[in-house]
């Protein structure tokens, strides 16, 4: 407890526009190298950038969603540096006047705690290209397809105090941008990535320690591991009499460690100045008001509504609002069933999610739609099938074998509710197990479960469980 960690994250979210931020070139992922880089992206002489209106709208949406101030006037600047994947020799970004600033985000921590994290700014910028170092026999290849792709860089205050808090914040931000529909959140494709600024200081020391920046972390697991390693590295270095130097580091997931990449640049190293080819960005108040009116219901508000409207626990509501599509699926199921919100929640979070995970599908690609799931649950409600049999029916639905009623009839799965038929099964089971019957009547109550299992097996799982339990208890007592 002698040391305190101070962490700030810079997250780059690729905006879900069809074309780049200053050109009409496509942003589609997976094209052959250098087939989606036009003259503007390549910085050819005589070309001029034209700002993508959709990117501005998405940036403003995010600013409003986090309660930030959306600037009516912001400015694009040139960030000058020289690297092979930056053909112009500068990156168009925003510096002193970003599109949004002074926002905040609540994150959920362990044991029900929460914390408010400040967001310093969110600014628009273009992405650089990509250097490829494999398969070139000692050389590097440059793919400029990403050059000019619109990014929203989101910079937090140094309010995070552990690797777990950093991951919780990153996950919440990821949820937010996907909910808003402004980013697909695909970390493997580089649509959502993070730079972590990490420093340590003695407990109670108001002065921040020297920070190291860990670049291009593209998974939650890597963020946690990289930060944890960096914290230990800095503490060990200081306690051994050394000093932390301000630098940029890379995380090596194979070795589980960070290593030095280059000395950390200051803002003046980039020689920022307003881009002479771009006018200041002006967003009228009526445009901001229209964007505000178009905002979807946000995760925290949806979670609270699910608790209030459907009587769900905080945990259930949190799971069901993890994504906008999952929440929509759940509500459509409840509406189709005309009630039973807890039953619907159990099935969406349970069997449906399990099948989605097994087949590596998104909820939007589910073979079982909300109306079909509601139809299955309706047959549990009216006693046609038991919950156990419903699992078999769901599997058949998933496999595309038809609708619920047709599957039940085809497979002969209709539940036995005739009391005399259930009594006959029970009597046969009791007659076949005289030793267990004697033990039960002698006080070994746990054998009740044995008789239930035998009776259900004899009825091929079709006996109504509630009726079976009631009739079995009477018969066993004689």
N, C-alpha and C positions, 0 to 999 in steps of 0.2 A: 504493500500500500504506500510505499515511499514515493513511487513515481505516478504521475498522471499522464495519460496519453491524450493528445489533441489531434483530431482528424478533421479534415475538410475534403469534400469530394467535388471533382469537376466531371460532370457526366455529359457525354455527347449523345444526343438522341437524333437519329436520322429522320428527318421529316418525310411523311408519306406522300410526297408529291410525285407526279408522274414524270416531271421534267426537272432539270437542275435549277439551282437558285438564280443563276444569271444567264442561262442559255436554254434552248429548247431540246437539248440532248436528253435521252432517256435515262432514268435512274434504275431501270429494271436490273435485278441481280442475276448473275450467272452468264452474262454475255462473254464472247471471246475477248481476250485482252485488246484494249485500245480500239474497240469498235463503237464505243459510245462516248467518245471524246471529240467534240467539235472544235472549230477554230477559236471560239471564245474560251473554252476550257483549256486549250493549249496555249493561250496567251499570244496568239498570232497578231502581227502588226495590223492596225486599222480596224480592229473589232472593238465593240463596246458592250458592256454588260447591261442586261435589262432585268430588273428585279421580278421575281416570281411572286405574284399576289397571294397565291395559296400558302406559300411559306410564311408570309407575314400574318395571314389569318390564323394559322396554326400556332405561331409563336404567341400571338395575342390571346388565343384560347388558353394556352398553358398559363400565361401570366395571370389571367383572371381566375383560373381554377385554383391557384395557390395563394390568392389574395394579394398579388403583387400590384405595384403601380405600373400600368401599361403606358409607356411614354407616348404622348401625342407627337413628339418630335425626337427621332433618334438618328444617329449618324453611322455610316459605314466607314471603316478605316482600313488602311493597308498595313498588314503585319509583315514586315520584311525579313525574310531569311532565305537561305540558299540550300536547297536539298534536291536530289535528283527527281523526286516525285512531285515537285512544285514547279511546273514549267514557267510560270510567270515571274518567279523570284519573289513573289509576295502572295499572301493569303488575304482575301477580303473577309474582314470580320467586323466586330463592333468593339469599341474600347471605352471611351469615357461616357458615351451616351448610348446605353443598351436599350433594347426594346422593352424590357421589363426588369424591375428591381424591387427589393424589399418584400419578398414573399415568405411563406412559411409552410411547413408540412408536419402533421402529427405522425409519429411512428409508434407502433405497438411493440412493447418490450416483454420480457418474460414475466410470468406471475401477474399478468393483467396490468402492468404499469405502462405508461405512455410518456412521450417526450416531444416537445415542440422544437423542431429544427429550423433555423433561419436559412432562407435562400437569398444570397446577396444579389444575384442577378441572373438573368437568362438572356443570352444574346444570339443573334443569327450570324452564321458564318458559312463559308464553303469548305468542303472537305478537300484534302490533298489526294494525290494518287497513291499507289501502293508499290513498294519495292518488294520484289520477289527474289529470294536468294537460293532457292532450290533448283536443281536440274539445269544449272547454267555453267557448270564446270569452272568454278572460281569467279564467275561474273555475276552481276545482278541484272534482273529484268525489271522494267518499269511498266506497270499497267495503269493507264490514266483514266480508266472507266469511272473511277470514283471521284476524280477531280471535278469540283463544282457541285457535288451532291450537297443538298441543303442540310445543315446541322443546326440544332439548338443546343448551345452549350449552357448547362445549368450549374451554377457555382454555389455551393453551400457555404454558410458561415462555419467557422471551426468549432462547431457545437457538439461533435461526435466524440465519445470518450472510450470507445472500444471497437474491436473488429466486428463484434455482433451488432452493435448499434449502426455501424457503417453499412452492414449488409441489410439490416431492417430498413434503413433509409433508402438504400438503392432499390430494394424490392418494392417499397411503397411508391417511389418515383416511377419505376417501371410499370406498375399497375396503373398509375395515373395517366401516363402518356398513351398507353394502349386503350384505356377507357375512353380517352378523348378522341381516339382514332387518328392521332397525329403521328404515330410511330408504330411500326409493327412489332417492335421490341425483340426482334430476332438477334440474339447476342452472337450466335455462331456466324451470322453473315455480317457482323459488325454494325448492325443498326442501333445498338445500345451498348456503349462501352464507357469505361470509367478511368480517370486518373485520380489517384489517392495521395493527398498531401498529409504526411505523418510526421509528428514531432513528439518529444517527451519533455516533461519538466518536473521538478520536485513538487510534491504536494504543497499547495499553498502559495507557490511562486506565481505572481501575477504576470510575469514576463513569459512570452511564448518561446519555446525552444527552436533551434534551427530545424527546418523541415526538409525532408526528402520527398520528391514526387515520384510515385510509382506509375509508370505510363501503361496505357492500353490494356486494362484488365477487362476481359470479356466474359466472365462468369462470376456468379455470386460466390462460388467455392474458392476461386482464385483470389477474389477480393479479400475474403476472410483470411486465407492462408498467407497472402502477401503482407497484409497489415500486421498479422501476428508475428511473422518473422521479422519485419522491419522494426517493430517495437522492441523485441528482444535484442536485435542487432544494435540499436541506438543505446539502449540501457547498458549493455555489456561494454560498448565502446566508451561511454562516459565513465563508467565505474572503473575501467582500466586506465583512466587518465587521458583518454583521447577526446577528440571533439568531432561532433557531427558536422559535416560540410553540406552546404546547400547544393543539391545535385538532382539530376534526373536518373532514376533507376528502372530497370526492367525486372519483371518477375519470371523466373525459370520454373515452370510447374513440374518438370522432371526432377529437378534437384530440390524443389521446395524452398528456394531462396531468392533474394533480390540481388542484383549486381549493378555496378555503376555503368551508366550509359554515357553521360556527359555532364559537365557543370551546368547547374540550373541558371537559365537566362533570367534577367530582370526585364521589366517592360521596356526600359530604354534601349535594351539590346535589339529590340525589334523595330525601333524607329517608327512607331505608329504615327500616321498622319491621315487626315480625312481623304477618302478616295476621290480624286478630282473627276472621275467618270460617273459618279453616282450622286444624285441630289439627296439631301436629307430625307429620311423616311417620315412622312407625316400621316398620322392615323387620326381621322376626325372622331369626335366624341360620338356622333351618331353611328359610326362604323363600330366603335368599341361597344356601344349599347346593343347593337344587333348581334355582335359576336357573343356578348354576355347572355343574350336571350337564347342563343343556339346551343349553349352548353348542356351536355347531358347530365343526368343525375350522377353525382360523383360518388366514389366508393364509400366514404364515411357516411354520407347521407343515406345511401341505399341500404347500408348495413343497419343503421338505426331504424329505418322504415321497416325492414324485414322483422326486426325485433318487435316493434310496436304493432304492425299490421298483421303479422302471421304468428305472433307469440313464440318466436324461435329464441333459442339461447344465443348469447353473444358469439359462442363458438360456431354454431351452425350458420348464423347470419354472416359471420366473417368468411367462412368457407364458400358459401353460396354467392358471395359478392366478390370473390377473388378476381373474376373476370366479368366484364359486362355481358358477354354471351352466355355464361353460365347462369347469371342472375336472370337473364331474359328467358332461358330455357325453363328454369324453376318456376317462374311466375306463369309461363304459358301452361305448364303442367297443372299447377293449382287451379288456374282458370278453367281448363278443360275438364277437370275433375269436380269443379264447383266446391272446393273445400279440401279438408284433410291436409293442411300445410305441413304438419310434422311427418305424416306418412310420405308425402312427396319429397320432403327434404331428405329423409332416410334413404330413399331409393336413388335420388339424384347423387347424393354424396357417397352412397354405397355401391350397389351393383352397376349403375350406369358409369360412375367414375372408374370403377375397377376394369370394366370392359374397355373404356376409352384408353386407359393406361396400358392395358395388355396389347391393344392393337395400335398403340401410338397414334391415336386420332385426337383431333380437336373436337370440342363440343359441337361446333358448327358442322362437323362432318359425321355426326352420329347417325348410324343406320336406323336407330329408334327415335322417332320425333316425339315432341311433348304429347301430342294427341294419342299416339300409340301407347306411351307409358301410362297416361291417364286411363286408357281403356283397360290396361292390365290391372292397375290399382283398383279400378271399379269392380273387377271380378273378385278381388280380395275382400272389398267392402261388402259385397252382397253374398259372400259365402260360397260362391261358385268354386273357388280354389283357395287353398291355404297359402300362407306366406311362403312356405317351403316349396310347394308346387309352382308358385309364381316365379321362382328363380329358374326353373326349367323352361317355363313359358317365355321368360325374358330372353334366355339364351336362344330359343327358336326365333323370337322376334328379331334379335340381333343378326341371326343367320339368314334372315329374309324368307322365312318359311310361311309368311302370311300374317293375318291379323290374329289378335288374342283369341277370339271366340272360335275361329277356325282351327287354331292349334289345339285348343282344349278338346274340341270334339274329335279331331283327327287322332289325337294321342290317347283319348279316353281318360283325361285328367280331371274330370269333374269331381268335385269333393263329395264324399259320402256324408249326407246329413240325416239319413234315415236312422232313427234311434235303434230300431230292432236289428238292423244290419250291423251297426256298431257293437251292440250287445252280443251278437253272435260271435264276432271277432274276439271280443274280450273274454267270453266264456271259453272259447277254444284255447286262448293263450293261458288262462288260469289253469285249465285242465292239463295243459302240457307242462306246467311248471309247479307241481305240488310242493316241492322242497322250498322254493322261493316264497310260495304263498304262506307256508307255515312260519318261515322266518319273518315275513312282513307282519303277520298277525301276532308274532311274539314281540314286536316292538321295533323291528329293523325298518324304519320308515323310508330310508334311502332307496330301498328296493322298488319304491313307487316308480322311479325313473326307469328302472329295468322293464317293468310291465308296460309303461308308455311306449318305450322303444320297440318292444316285441309286438305290441298291438299295431303301431304305425307300420312296422315292417310287414305284418300280416295283411294290412289293408293297402299295401303298396303306396303308403304315404297319402292316401286319399281320405282317410277319416278326418272329420272336423275335429281339430285339436281340443277345442273347448268342450265339445260334447263328450269326446273320448275321455278326457280327464274327469269330468263330472260322473259319468257312468262307471268308469273304472274304480273310482274311489268308493262308490256305493257297493260295487261287486266285491271289492277286496275286503271291505268291512263285514261282508256277509249279511 
